Amino acid sequence: MCQFCVQHGDGKAWYLQAENYAFDLSRDLERRGYVIDFVRNFDGNRARLLTGVEVLERAPDNVERAVKGRITKRMQGHHFGQPVPIEECERIFDFATSIVRLPCVCRTYAGKAERGYCLAVTAVPMDDTLADAFEGFDMGPDISRLESMSADEAMTLLRQCEREGLMHSVWTFITPFIGAICNCDLPSGCMAMQLTVAHDVKIMWRGEHVATMAEERCTSCGSCVEICPFGAIEVTDSEEAVALRQGDCWGCGVCRAACEQGAISLVPRLSIPAVADLW
């Protein structure tokens, strides 16, 4: 079981605990300030962190590991995330009843096309906080028209994201307060994936699930290979079959949605001994 579930979920999936969404930002000034600062200063912080990591990777291995470990520990207390399958996103919407569609700061400052694929999810509306955070944000959608969504509308958006191969992930803003569901992949400019996957600076936990494949149903069409955000599925040397590397799977479930044969499913990570300890 992941560290967050032990610390913040009483042994259950931490992102499915209503109390982790219950903060009222109009009264919780520390978290309100963090959200505003996160958006307003994202571009500068992003540039400094990526430059610093690139410099760090030229340092001796022991120095690199130690500093990256300190970055991860700090991020765990502030801004940390985890992939979540779509059916559990739907459960999140049952108690995080305020859903607001946002411009994506990662896409914007990475120079990618803005799609409005980020969602603020809270138990109490935080419209004033979002308005302050995005004040002067001159890229992407008109901030005066931040879009409130119903759970059904949000699920329609998430299904569209899955068709595009984008994973769903929940994010804390001062842990364990969860404030957002993001939908992204590495090419879209996702900062978390750049740091975690490309640079081994862990600010994102692996999901509570892992994909498994029913080989008898697989037709080797390759749809899952093309769409997996983490490159965990590959065509075999013979090109007659595909192979799922569970050790590289983050449990987002995007491959499952792409498989028309129903050959891929998600199972609890703890049920697979070989990957149970990979978080």
Secondary structure, 3 states (H helix, E strand, C coil): CCHHHHHHCCCCCHHHCHHHHCCCCCCCHHHHHHHHHHHHCHHHHHHHHHHHHHHHCCCCHHHHHHHHHHHHHHHHCCCCEEECCHHHHHHHHHHCCEEEEECCHHHHHCCCCCCCCEEEEECCCCHHHHHHHCCCCCCCCCHHHCEEECHHHHHHHHHHHHHCCCEEEEEECCCCCEEEEEEECCCCCCHHHHHHHHCCCCCECCCCEEEEECCCCCCCCCHHHHHCCCCCEEECCCCCCEEECHHHCCCCCHHHHHCCCCCEEEEEHHHCCCCCCCC
